[in-house]
C-alpha cells in the first residue's frame, strides 16, 4: 500500500484525536473548538500507519507551512516552506513544487531516526502534491531542498 489523499472519517478523527491535535496547533480556536464546517484531510499510508497533515500556512514575509507527520505512534511537528522553484502558474506543465525544510520538533519521537522521518515526509509530500485531496495538478513534479 502507499500514501493516498483523503478526507478523514469521523471514526479516524476520534481514533487519532485529530480535534485535540488541531487545537494544539491552532490556538486561536481553543475557546471555540474546531469549526463545524472544517473537514479534516490527510495524506495517509494505512499499511505503515503514517499520516501527513498540513495545518496552516502563512504567507508574506513569514512564508511557511506548519504540518504534522504522525509515524511510529508519535506526532512530529514539521515546518516547511515552498521553494522559489515552485511554479507560479497553475497551467505550467510540468508543474513544479519545491520544498524547503525549516525544522521539526521530534522531541516526542526520540526513538525515530531523523533520516527516517525525512524519508517518510518526502514520500507523503510527493503524494500530497499541490493540495492533497482538495486539488491536484496534472504532471506535477515535487522536489526537495533537504
N, C-alpha and C positions, 0 to 999 in steps of 0.2 A: 504494500500500500504506500501511497505518497501523500504529500500535502494537498489539501483541497480548500477552496474558499467557500464559506457558507455562513448563513445566519445561524445563530446559536439557538438550540431548542430550549424551552423553559426548564426541562429536566437537567440539561447541561449547565444552564445558568445557576441552578441550585447546587448541582454536584460540585462544580468548580468554584462556587461562592463568588461569581463574577460581579455581582452588585457590590459586595464589600470591597473587592479589589478595585473596581472602577471608582468608587467613592474615595478610596485612599489616594488615588491619583488625580481626582478632580475635586479638590477641597471646596471650590465654590458651590458645589451641590450637596455638601454634607448635611445642611439643615433641611433641604427639601427632599433629598433622596434622588434616585435615578428617575429622570423624567419619564412619564408614561409612554411618550412617543418614541423613546430611544430603543433601537433594535441592536442588540449585541451581534457582532460579526467577528469571525476569526478565520485564520488560516491554520488548519489542523491536520495532523497526521495521527489518526486514531490508533494505528498499529503500534507506534512507539510512544503514544500518549504525550504528544508535544503540541502546543499551540503557540501562535504568534498573534498578538492583538495590538493594532495601532490605537492609541488612546487619544492623543491630542497633538495638534500641530500648531506651531507658532510661526508666523511669517515675519516679514520685515527684517530688522537687524538681528533678531534672535534666530530665526530660521532653523527650527529643529522639530523633530517628531519624537514624542515620548511613547514608548511601547512596552509591552510585557512579552517575554518569552517564557513559557511555562515548560519546564523539562525536568525529568527526574524528580517530580514532585515539588519542585521549587519554582517560585516566580522570580525571574531575573528582570529587573528594570533596565531598559535599553534606551539610549538617546541616539538618534540618527539625524543626519542632515542630507538633503538632496544635494548631489554634487553639481558643479557648474556644467558638467557634461550632459545633464538631463535635458531632454528635448523640451523646447518651449511651445511647440506647435503640436496639437493632438493629431494632426494629419501627417506628421513625419513618418516615413517608412524606410527603415525600421525606426520605431520609437525607442529612444534610449532613456533608461532610468539609471542614474549613478547614485550610489550611497556612500556617504562618509560616516564613519563610526566615531561618535563623540564620547562614548563611555557607557558603563553599566554599573550596577550595584549588585555584584554577586555574593555579598556577604552571607546571604542565606543559602548559597549554592556552593559552599566551600569545597564540597566533595566532587564537584564537577570541574573538569579541565577546561580552562579558558578557550583553548583551541577547539574543543568540542562544542562549546557554547556558540562560538563564532561560525563554525561549520554548519550547525543546525540553523542558526539565524539566517545565513545566506540561502540555504535551501528553502526556508519559509518565505523569504523576501522574493525569491525568483517566482514562486507560485503566487504570492500576493500581487505581484505585477504593479499595475497602475493604482488600483484602489480596491483590491480584494474582491469580494462578492458584488460590491456596488458597481464597479465599472472596470472593464478590461479593454486594452487597446491591442488590436491585431498586430502581430510582428513586433513585439516588444523585446528588447534586449536589456537585461539587467546586469550591471557591473558593480564592482565594489572597490573602494579605495582603502581596504583593510584586509 
